[in-house]
């Protein structure tokens, strides 16, 4: 009888235990359905602990549900542990296995992640999340090793032990920072069933003149509530605030909404919900206003997206919200795109776990190009990490500000970080001067680029100019000055992440005086051009092509040794050989006149030459008599200066007029699509 009572007691205990487990499981499932993930995870954990070890399949199923909750809570270590049990004993879906691989990526376990993705190759061969995940696992280690100029540091002065995220600087005032936090000083006393922490509020901190930030306090007024409030943004004028609010319901899922408030003096009005769509079952969160105030960008899971959470935008009109549209590809992916923000230059920053990255949410920049093209680039380490990195805000046009990340926090809590990237500038430094002479401050320089740049640059008193240019752009620069021929330089700016200076020289040839052609070499006592002359001759070809309406006299000169007749004949042959070279390289013969002067026109010393030879004076004529009065070494220098090849401009109207002296029609039509109406023509 005693034995029977004992067996009945054990049976009743097992039945009660089973009933308790089933009741807790039903409660956990209900909490999961309404989005109370923290409470649901605790309930599933209780069920798992109460289930007998032999019920492996059931324990595996509960572990999978627990892992899904931890994943929603960003508790990556706990999610991975629960998934490992669930994958071993349960019946995971393909989505579970893909999520597990993505969590390994987020944990920085790139080799394990690659193996987990490879195991899904036959099951998900065309899935973009699988494809991008495998690529990320294979390349992330190399991406993390790449160096960048960014500097990142945690804001220990006002981060809390709880979650701090979604920083936002007030437009026009980088000393006022708003952010979202679940710290102890947030309003309300109850813990949030979704996160297991207090409901978030919007906090405010201000930087003083010494650079110290004040103790963060909840925003005054009615913006904060007992619900989840956060992820705020402002209109460019700072007069309108948009933020996200998640209300609660005991039996229904939580849906985020965008709310708005207006600034009145130093206070904010009572916030009102912003109706972005008639769909009442969709999420609307993370608002951001475009720099031109025409669009409100937000995050939503509305139908018609790419999958997961997408970036959308709504037209802002004087009467309210206009039409809304999905940003589409290449911004959105089947994964999640979240936390859009803008830099003052119009670049859109957002976070995504669908694009190839280092794991979790990575920060990306969308640059809007001409012809509706969008260029997507991932920000480098140390801004991005294998954890979640999101919510950038900028100090005006500077590449510095704040963002949030849950790196180095095993609980998955987010914290605020400050980032800075020193300006990496590419600069052109140019000098405009007269050939064989001094600087030309009266010159003008025109700059055009294949990105649409069209500018006139100022030349300083020393003939120099400076211009900051963009990487990856092809530029043409044209220097002009009254009384001189134009000089043009082409330049491609490298796409590099370090500062670089491009030094350019613009020696302008005079129209009024003969111009020396340096580095023209002939065989001794012959008219044959030596190969070393090619570079100088090619430069002359370029100069004539850049000045197509110019005709020149090409002259050769000899020193005073030898007879006048011999020197005359030799110099004429040399001049003709230069002309032949120019004609062979595309210069029309009727633009060129070859003249050999022998020794009949000794060189006149220009002022600049006296810097190299102080024993000469400007205006000295290097005649036989003058040379004879010098020392032998100086005589050799003068003889060398007399042996020269020069050109002189004869006309600047070649090809502009017809036989009757009337301007040709082609000469009056502009051909340069980039041309400034006051600038010479420059064509790519």
TAHU-V935883 format. One record per run of one state. SS is the DSSP state (H for helix, E for strand, - for the rest). FROM is the first residue (numbers start at 1). TO is the last residue. Records with the same first field share a line. If there is no record, write none. Layout:
SS=FROM-TO + FROM-TO
This chain:
-=1-1 + 34-36 + 51-55 + 73-75 + 90-93 + 107-109 + 119-127 + 146-149 + 155-163 + 171-172 + 182-190 + 192-197 + 199-200 + 208-212 + 214-216 + 219-227 + 235-239 + 247-255 + 265-266 + 269-271 + 274-283 + 290-294 + 301-309 + 318-319 + 327-336 + 343-347 + 353-361 + 369-369 + 373-373 + 379-388 + 395-399 + 406-414 + 422-425 + 435-438 + 440-443 + 450-453 + 458-463 + 470-473 + 481-483 + 485-486 + 493-499 + 509-509 + 511-514 + 517-521 + 523-528 + 530-530 + 547-550 + 558-563 + 585-588 + 599-603 + 605-608 + 613-620 + 622-623 + 629-631 + 643-643 + 652-656 + 658-662 + 664-664 + 669-684
H=2-33 + 37-50 + 56-72 + 76-89 + 94-106 + 110-118 + 128-145 + 370-372 + 531-546 + 564-584 + 589-591 + 609-612 + 624-628 + 632-642 + 665-668
E=150-154 + 164-170 + 173-181 + 191-191 + 198-198 + 201-207 + 213-213 + 217-218 + 228-234 + 240-246 + 256-264 + 267-268 + 272-273 + 284-289 + 295-300 + 310-317 + 320-326 + 337-342 + 348-352 + 362-368 + 374-378 + 389-394 + 400-405 + 415-421 + 426-434 + 439-439 + 444-449 + 454-457 + 464-469 + 474-480 + 484-484 + 487-492 + 500-508 + 510-510 + 515-516 + 522-522 + 529-529 + 551-557 + 592-598 + 604-604 + 621-621 + 644-651 + 657-657 + 663-663
